[in-house]
C-alpha cells in the first residue's frame, strides 16, 4: 500500500492532426509532474515524440508506454534508448511490451508465441549491451547473437558509445498474472493499462510478491475534471468498447481477459460478441458504469478527491493520467494527487 503517489502524464499515441503537446508537457514539468509518457501501436512510434519533448524540457522524465519488442531487435532498442538517455541527461524510463498476436504477426511479421520467454531474453541482451562488460553473445532461442547461419560471418560486438547509465530503468506493460510476475522479477516497474484499485491486490497479489521494495506500479488512468459525470463516464466506456471489443482476436483478447479477472467476464464476452457483430452501440451500452468508474478518475474535483483514497490504499505507486489537455486541468489534478 502507498499513501504517497507519484504523478505522470500519459500522452498516448501521437496523431498526425493533433496539436503539438510541447506546451502541455512544459506545463506538466513546471507543475511538478514527474514524468511524461508516449505510446506506439501501428502508427506513430514512441521514441520520436519523446525526443521532441525531451529537447524542450529539462527535468521531467521521459517514458515509453510501451515500446513493442517485436518492432525492433534488442540491440536496436538498446541503442535507441541509450542515445535518448544521453541526449536528455538520463531521463529515460523504458517501458516494453509484447503487444498481441494480431499486431506482432500481422504488422511486424514476427511470431507471437512464448512472449514471456522472448521478453526475458530481450531484457537480458539489452542489459548486457548497456553494461559493456564484454562483446555481446546470446544463446537464447529467440534472439541468438551472433546469428547462427546466414553468411556465417557474424561476430560478437560491444557497444561503441559508453552509456550515460548502464542501468536504464525498465518497465513492462503486462496484463496477465504470469507476465506481471515477470515484471516483478526482472523489471523496475509495471505499466498496467486498466486498474480497478480495489481489486488489484486480489488480482495480482501473488504475482507481485517477488517485486522489490522500490518496484514502481505506474497505472495509466483516464482522468477528467468536469461537472458532467455522465459524459465523462461515456468517454471511458467508448475507450473500453474498442479495447474489449476490437483490440484483439475473439479467441485471444488480453484486454477482455483482464476485464474478466476484475469480475466482469460475462459482460466482457457480451461486449466482444456485439462489437465483432458490428453492433457497436449495443456493445457500448453493455459496459457497466461501475467498471468505467472503477478504472478512471472523472467528475468534479471533490468526487475525484474521494476516489483517490482507493488508489492510495492500493499497491499502485504512480498515477499516469490520460486525458487532461490544458494547464488548468493539470494544476487541479496536481493539487488533488500531490497536495
Buried (B, 14 or more C-beta within 10 A) or exposed (E): EBEEBBBBBBBBBBEEEEEEBBEBBBBBBBBBBBBBBBBBBEEBBBBBBBBBBBEEBEEBBBBBBBBBBBBBBBBEBBBBBBBBBBBBEEBBBBBBBBBBBBBBBEBBEBEBEEBBEBBBBBBBBBBBBBBBEEEBBBEBEBBBBBEEEEEEEEEEEEBEEEBBEBEBBBBBBBBBBEBBBBBBEBBBBBBBBBBBBEBBBEBBEEBBEEBEEEBBBBBBBBBBBBEEBEEBBBBBBEBBBBBBBBBBEEEEBBBBBBBBBBBBEEBBBBBBBBBBEEBBEBBBEBBBEEBBBBBBBBBBBEBBBEBBEBBBBBBBBBBBBBBBEEBEBBBBBBEBBBE
